[in-house]
Amino acid sequence: QVQLDESGGGLVPNGASLKISCVASGRAFGHYGVAWFRQAPGKEREFVAAVSGTGQFTYYSDLDSMKGRFTIERDNHKNTVYLQMNSQTPKDTAVYYCAAQRGDTYLTTLSRYPYWGQGTQVTVSS
């Protein structure tokens, strides 16, 4: 089992960059694939990016609104997964959640992740 704790969110201006973190507690973190999802006010939670347990494979949302601006990476020595977000717009305003599932794979489906953090709020001003 793993527990997840996101941090690094905040209020940023339009066009800014931000890097948020997800720290995991528990053993064998490298055996867990991790993903970032986000949920904007009044909308469903959506997939952003995922990374396999070893970090060898990554996968990103194919939505035009996110393409090419986000980078997911992990440091298993620190039990941490990061999401770098560039050129942010107000449409990126959401609560960002990290989620984990046991397996060295990257999955995009919300229901495949049994472990979730509490989320970190990212607000991009116009």
HELIX and SHEET records of a PDB file:
HELIX    1   1 PHE A   29  HIS A   31  5                                   3    
HELIX    2   2 PRO A   90  ASP A   92  5                                   3    
HELIX    3   3 LEU A  110  ARG A  112  5                                   3    
SHEET    1   A 4 GLN A   3  SER A   7  0                                        
SHEET    2   A 4 LEU A  18  SER A  25 -1                                        
SHEET    3   A 4 THR A  80  MET A  85 -1                                        
SHEET    4   A 4 PHE A  70  ASP A  75 -1                                        
SHEET    1   B 6 GLY A  10  PRO A  13  0                                        
SHEET    2   B 6 THR A 120  SER A 125  1                                        
SHEET    3   B 6 ALA A  94  ARG A 102 -1                                        
SHEET    4   B 6 TYR A  32  GLN A  39 -1                                        
SHEET    5   B 6 GLU A  46  VAL A  51 -1                                        
SHEET    6   B 6 THR A  58  TYR A  60 -1                                        
SHEET    1   C 4 GLY A  10  PRO A  13  0                                        
SHEET    2   C 4 THR A 120  SER A 125  1                                        
SHEET    3   C 4 ALA A  94  ARG A 102 -1                                        
SHEET    4   C 4 TYR A 115  TRP A 116 -1                                        
END                                                                             
